[in-house]
Structure formats: structure tokens, C-alpha cells
Amino acid sequence: MELITDLIKQLNNIVWGPVMLVLILGTGLVLMIGIKGMPITRLGYGFKMLWRGRDSKSKDEGDISPFNALMTSLAATIGTGNIAGVATAIFLGGPGALFWMWMTALVGMATKYAEAVLAVHFRETDANGNKVGGPMYYIKNGLSSRFAWLATSFAIFGAFAGFGIGNTIQANSVADVLSSNLGVSPLVTGLVMAVLVALVLLGGIKRIATVAGKLVPFMAISYVLAGLLILAMHASQIPAAFDLIFTYAFTPIAATGGFAGAAVWAAIRFGVARGVFSNEAGLGSAPIAHAAAKTNSPVRQGTIAMMGTFIDTIIVCSITGLVIIVSGAWTSGETGASLSSLAFESVLPGLGGIIVSFGLCIFAFTTILGWSIYGEKCVEYLFGVRSITPFRILWIVAVPLGATANLSFIWLVADTLNALMALPNLIALLLLSPVVFKLTKDYFVKNKAG
């Protein structure tokens, strides 16, 4: 096991090296410039389209409402990355890591927008009559046949990554926090989650979208309100927290308390890596959900999709990060979900830990549901619709296995698979960027004229 861990660490250091960080941020920057900063200048328009997208009775082609497509996407993104991931980034990279999470999110809005535009534009109808799309389809239908290996690579990495980032790591984090706070056995946690996942998963994307459309808004709003309450109680310390964030984004930080210290490179690396883990911009996962939306406009769905990154990182992750910093918990030596729990509990004794525990359970549960769609569509692309049922069975079985596994090893594998999954998608986004630019320009010129 030690040999396998060392090999994965070496691979992780390669795939999350400078080239990957430049590729992720660079792709987002190229796309942001190409669409002339639209995700930022038309943020209000995105919220407007999101609100309008609640109509599930639309006659447009697709399987789920545009709103529920985003909720399914957010179900997958708002998970342990927002609670455990932010805490891990700060533990390894210091407060400055939060700044690099923000930068990843800002350019990531353009990336997420482009992914959804291409997913809807190049989507197909499968043998069951459902709309399917995502990186494997926009690579297949948008690029020449010599890039077919990229589509296959994405589907393979996506299928395996799902069992890491979207399944076992979620179950493991829930088991960890419930064991720490309530003394619940990890095996019991895993088995209960497996049963709940099975009850929803067997209903397919429509049932998952319906559950996500109700659970995600409720839990996200509740978690944000609890975080804002804590920040209001520490309002005088917020300026100092921002000073720490901006200072240590560009300056090495010395060891203090239980914090071991970190170089600037660590702040950048873990800020970007955990930022991508949280909002998944560039990973190519979210467009798989958006491809199923009832819409006749790739651009309109794209403006809804970009809101996912804004909500996930700029709002939810910021709340977690600021609470960890203003509470002083970041110097405690704790990491992961335990650090977030400590931060909330230290300010709201008897209640803070429960909020984090309950929030993590719901977030992780919806993430397992959302990622089941991603993994399923990747497997379907590789093996056809007959592979769907076997995949769902494996997915359910993986939940209790993940709950009882080693957390540090799972995080390492998840990080590595994220990078391997992102590579073919980022290459495709750059090659297909002219399509995104043209569709965007035509839509807003027509929209302005109309």
C-alpha cells in the first residue's frame, strides 16, 4: 500500500505541477477574454435566466428544467469541497489559498459557461431517448476524428474519477465528521447512505434532478445564513481576515500555533487544486448535467451554468474560509471537515458542529447523486445504455467501502484523477473556443436587436 501511495504522490506532483495550473487558469483567461468578460458584466443576466429556468413544462428539447440542470450540477459541486476542501486548502497553503480559490472561480465562470454552451450545442439523443452531452460528445462531434482518443480518455478518467471525487471521498468525509461529533460507526454511516442513494439513483436523472432541486437550495441557503451569522458576530475581525488572505497569497507564511507554515507555491497549488475540486470548472463534469436541460439555446444555458461557479466558490467556499480564519481555528492544527467543524463550534458552542455535520451530510449525499449522473454518462459513452444498471449497482456498493477507507489516500487519488480528467477537456475547450465566441456574439447581438 505504501508503494502505491508513493507512486500516486509522484503522479500527483506531475499532473498538478506548474503546467496544469497554467493550463487551468490560462484556459479560463483565454475564454474570459474571448467572450469579453461576459460572465462578470452579465452576472445579473445569469441570475435572471436562472430564475426563468424553473419552468419544467417547457416544450424545448431536453429532459429536465434549466434550473434543475444547475441544481444537479450544484448537487455535485457543493459537497465536501466547500467544507473539507476549503479547510484542507487553508491547512496546507495558509489563508492565501482562499485568494487563489477566488481567482480560479472568476476565470472558472468563463470555463463553466463555455463547457455548457458546447455541451448543449453538440449533444445527442441516446438509445433510451434521453439527451446526452458533455466533453466526450463535444470532442466527438466538434473536432475531427483524430481527436477521438481525447473523448475516450475523458470518459475513462471521468468514470474512475467519479468513484473518487464524487462517491468514496464524500462518504468518507461524512463518516469522519459523524464519527468525530456523534460517535457513529463509519460502516453504519456508509450502509445508511448506500440505501438512501439507491432509493434515488434507481429513478434516473429526472428523479435525481427533482431531489437536487429541493435539497440543494434549502441546504445551501441554511449553511450560508449560519456562516453569515458567525461573520456578523466577528465583524470587527473581517478586515484582518482579508489582510491575511491577500498578504499570504503572495508572501510565505511562518509556522504559528498548530499551523506548520507554507510557501507561496503551496497557497497557489492548493488554492487552485481545491478550487477546481470544489467548483469543478474545467473538469468537464458539469456540462454533462447541463446537456440534459430543456432548452433551445446553448448560450442561455451557459449563462445559467456559470452561476454554479459563482454560487459554489465565491459565496459558499468564501463563507467557510472566512469563518475558519476569523475564528482563529486555522492555527489549531486540525484539517479537513474537522477544522470547519471546530471553527463553527468555537463560535456557536453546541450548535456549530451540528450545522457543519448536517450540512456535510446533505452536501455529500447530493454530490454522490450528482456525480452518479456524470459517471453513468461516461460509462454509457464507452459501453452503451446496457452498462447503466451494472454501473448503478457498483456505485451503490462503493459508498460503504468509501466510508471505511483511509481519508488521506482518497484525497490523493481524487486530486490525481481530477487532473487527468481535466486535461482532455481543457484541450477541447481551447480548440473549440471559436465556436463558443461565435455563438455568444450571435446570441447577444440578436438579443439586443430583439
VENFEN-V843413 format. One record per pair of residues at least 24 apart in sequence whose C-alpha atoms are under 7 Angstrom apart, sorted by the first residue. I is the first residue (numbers start at 1). J is the second residue. Records with the same first field share a line. If there is no record, write none. Layout:
I = J ; J
//
This chain:
5 = 409
8 = 413
12 = 416
15 = 416 ; 419
16 = 419
24 = 282
25 = 104 ; 107
27 = 426 ; 430
28 = 107 ; 108 ; 110 ; 111
29 = 107
31 = 110 ; 111 ; 433
32 = 107 ; 110
34 = 437
35 = 437 ; 440
39 = 109 ; 110 ; 306
46 = 303 ; 304 ; 307
49 = 304
50 = 304
58 = 294
60 = 294 ; 295 ; 296
61 = 294 ; 295 ; 296
62 = 131 ; 292 ; 293 ; 294 ; 295
63 = 130 ; 131 ; 292 ; 293 ; 294
64 = 206 ; 292 ; 293 ; 294
65 = 293 ; 294
66 = 293 ; 294 ; 301
68 = 209 ; 210 ; 213
69 = 209 ; 289 ; 290 ; 292 ; 293
70 = 290 ; 304 ; 305 ; 308
71 = 209 ; 212 ; 213 ; 216
72 = 209 ; 212 ; 289 ; 370
73 = 286 ; 289 ; 370
74 = 308
75 = 212 ; 216 ; 363 ; 366 ; 367 ; 370
76 = 366 ; 367 ; 368 ; 370 ; 371
77 = 278 ; 279 ; 280 ; 312 ; 367
78 = 278 ; 312 ; 363 ; 367
79 = 360 ; 363 ; 364 ; 367
80 = 170 ; 173 ; 360 ; 363 ; 364
81 = 274 ; 277 ; 278
82 = 278 ; 316 ; 317 ; 320
83 = 320 ; 337 ; 340 ; 360
84 = 336 ; 337 ; 340
85 = 274 ; 278 ; 336
86 = 274 ; 317 ; 320 ; 321
87 = 321 ; 335 ; 336 ; 337 ; 339 ; 340
88 = 335 ; 336
89 = 270 ; 271 ; 274
90 = 330
91 = 259 ; 330 ; 335
92 = 262 ; 266 ; 270
93 = 262 ; 266 ; 267 ; 270
94 = 262 ; 267
95 = 244 ; 245 ; 248
96 = 244 ; 245 ; 246 ; 247 ; 248 ; 249 ; 267
97 = 249 ; 267 ; 268 ; 270 ; 271
98 = 245 ; 271 ; 321
99 = 245 ; 246 ; 249
100 = 268 ; 271 ; 272
101 = 271 ; 272 ; 275
102 = 313 ; 314
104 = 272 ; 275
105 = 275 ; 309 ; 310 ; 313 ; 314
108 = 281 ; 309
109 = 306 ; 309 ; 310
110 = 306
111 = 281 ; 282
112 = 281 ; 282 ; 305 ; 306
113 = 302 ; 303 ; 305 ; 306
114 = 302 ; 436
115 = 284 ; 287
116 = 287 ; 290 ; 291 ; 298 ; 301 ; 302 ; 305
117 = 298 ; 299 ; 301 ; 302 ; 436
118 = 436
119 = 287 ; 288 ; 291
120 = 291 ; 298
121 = 298
123 = 291
127 = 385
131 = 291 ; 292
132 = 291 ; 292
133 = 288 ; 291
134 = 284 ; 287 ; 288 ; 291
135 = 284 ; 425
139 = 428
150 = 424
154 = 421 ; 424
155 = 378 ; 379 ; 382
156 = 378
157 = 417 ; 420 ; 421
158 = 375 ; 378 ; 421
159 = 375 ; 378 ; 379
161 = 414 ; 417 ; 418
162 = 371 ; 375
164 = 410 ; 413 ; 414
165 = 414
166 = 367 ; 368 ; 371
167 = 368 ; 399
168 = 398 ; 399 ; 402 ; 403
169 = 402 ; 410 ; 411
170 = 364 ; 368
171 = 364 ; 399 ; 402 ; 403
172 = 402 ; 403 ; 404 ; 405 ; 407
173 = 337
174 = 360 ; 361
175 = 403
177 = 337 ; 338 ; 357
178 = 357
186 = 403 ; 404
187 = 400 ; 403 ; 404
190 = 399 ; 400 ; 403
191 = 400
194 = 396 ; 397 ; 399 ; 400
197 = 369 ; 396
198 = 396
201 = 369
205 = 373
208 = 369
212 = 366
219 = 359
223 = 359
224 = 316 ; 319
227 = 319 ; 320 ; 323
230 = 323 ; 347
231 = 323
234 = 326
237 = 326
238 = 326
241 = 322 ; 325 ; 326
256 = 331
257 = 331 ; 332
258 = 331 ; 332 ; 333
259 = 331 ; 332 ; 333
279 = 309 ; 312 ; 313
282 = 422 ; 425 ; 426
283 = 418 ; 421 ; 422 ; 425
284 = 422 ; 425
285 = 374
288 = 374
299 = 439 ; 440 ; 443
//
